Amino acid sequence: MNRRETLAEEAEALVGVPFRLFGRDARYGLDCVGLVAAALARSGAAVSAPSGYALRNTGIDPFLPFAAKAGLMPCEGDPKRGDVLLLQPGPAQHHLAIATGPETIVHAHAGLRRVVLQPLVTEPGSGSPILRAWQLPLE
């Protein structure tokens, strides 16, 4: 099994974990950053998750090096299983998710108060355009 598949499987295994802002431990709850960090760590990556962000952030540039530090590489095209996606669900809102396919994601949903598997909505005006995407090397 390749690393991207492992990452997607680890994200799926976290579905149902409670949502907790700044959560980094699945036993107590995860936010979107914590979900990605936990899935990466469970798939064998060395991870140091960023902190100091809010639910709304006008600038996220200080947090973007997290991807490279975790071994993720920028990628383009339609989402593929195991891609880490940076979404913008609303003004000044940024959200991380892990693709489980071209049309589905695992993410920490603050409104539902848990990690969920949901459709990825990417049409213009949908409120969740993909701003950036990263993937692990295959090996």
Secondary structure in CASP SS format (residue, H / E / C, confidence):
PFRMAT SS
TARGET T0000
AUTHOR 0000-0000-0000
METHOD secondary structure of the structure
MODEL  1
M C 1.00
N C 1.00
R H 1.00
R H 1.00
E H 1.00
T H 1.00
L H 1.00
A H 1.00
E H 1.00
E H 1.00
A H 1.00
E H 1.00
A H 1.00
L C 1.00
V C 1.00
G C 1.00
V C 1.00
P E 1.00
F E 1.00
R C 1.00
L C 1.00
F C 1.00
G C 1.00
R E 1.00
D E 1.00
A C 1.00
R C 1.00
Y C 1.00
G E 1.00
L E 1.00
D C 1.00
C H 1.00
V H 1.00
G H 1.00
L H 1.00
V H 1.00
A H 1.00
A H 1.00
A H 1.00
L H 1.00
A H 1.00
R H 1.00
S C 1.00
G C 1.00
A C 1.00
A C 1.00
V C 1.00
S C 1.00
A C 1.00
P C 1.00
S C 1.00
G C 1.00
Y C 1.00
A C 1.00
L C 1.00
R C 1.00
N C 1.00
T C 1.00
G C 1.00
I C 1.00
D H 1.00
P H 1.00
F H 1.00
L C 1.00
P H 1.00
F H 1.00
A H 1.00
A H 1.00
K H 1.00
A C 1.00
G C 1.00
L C 1.00
M E 1.00
P E 1.00
C C 1.00
E C 1.00
G C 1.00
D C 1.00
P C 1.00
K C 1.00
R C 1.00
G C 1.00
D C 1.00
V E 1.00
L E 1.00
L E 1.00
L E 1.00
Q E 1.00
P E 1.00
G E 1.00
P C 1.00
A C 1.00
Q E 1.00
H E 1.00
H E 1.00
L E 1.00
A E 1.00
I E 1.00
A E 1.00
T E 1.00
G E 1.00
P C 1.00
E C 1.00
T E 1.00
I E 1.00
V E 1.00
H E 1.00
A E 1.00
H E 1.00
A C 1.00
G C 1.00
L C 1.00
R C 1.00
R E 1.00
V E 1.00
V E 1.00
L E 1.00
Q E 1.00
P E 1.00
L C 1.00
V C 1.00
T C 1.00
E C 1.00
P C 1.00
G C 1.00
S C 1.00
G C 1.00
S C 1.00
P C 1.00
I E 1.00
L E 1.00
R E 1.00
A E 1.00
W E 1.00
Q E 1.00
L C 1.00
P C 1.00
L C 1.00
E C 1.00
END
